[in-house]
């Protein structure tokens, strides 16, 4: 059996729309963390080699996301 959001007790971290009559609750901290992670993956997907996975062997491929992550962090100045 595979994993599903129900199996892992995943909580949604999407803010409600401003015009809702009864806005749903969400965690700003969790939303901010999710946004940071999504931006990170957007930065490393700029490297075409990672997005298209040129490497056939897993151990060769896994080095490139690590390299892209390091380069993305160096460019962002964090």
N, C-alpha and C positions, 0 to 999 in steps of 0.2 A: 504494500500500500504506500502511495506517495504522500508527500506532505501537502497540506492545504492550510490556508489561513486559519481555519477553525481548529485544526489540530495544534497549532502553535500559539493560540490565543493572541493573535495579532490585533493591534489597535490601529484604527485609521487615524491619520494625522493630516487631514485635509480641512482647512478652515471653511466655515459655512459662508454662503453668499451673504452679502450685506443686506439684501432685501427680504430675507426669510422672516416669516412671522415668529417662528420659534427656532432660534439658531441652535444648532447642535453643539455639543461641547467638544473641544479639541485642546491638545497640549501645544502651546507655543514653543516650548523647549524641544519637544519631539519633532514638530514641524520644521524648526530651524535646523536640527540635525539632519533630517531627511533631505532638506534642500541643499545642505552642504555636500552630502554624499552624491546627490544627483548631479550637482555642478562638477564634482570631481570626475565622475564617469563621463560627463560631456567633454571635459578637457582631455581625458586620455583617449577618447574615441576619435579625436582629431588625427591621431596617428593611424594612417591607413593600414599599416601592417597588422595592427591589433584588431581593427574593425573587420578586416577580411580574412584574418588568420592564414597567412601564407605558409607558416610552418606546419609540417605534418605531424611531428612528434611532440607530445605534450611537454616533455621537459625542455625542448627548445622554445616552444611557444610561451611558456610561463615566464621566461626571462624578459620578454619584451613588455608585457604589462608592468612589470616591476620597473624596468627602465623608463617607460613612459610616465609612470607615477612619480618617479624621482624627478624627471625633467619638468613635469607639470607643476610640481611643488616648488622647484627652483625658479621657474618662470613667474609663478604667482607671488613670490616673495614672502612666503609664510615661514 
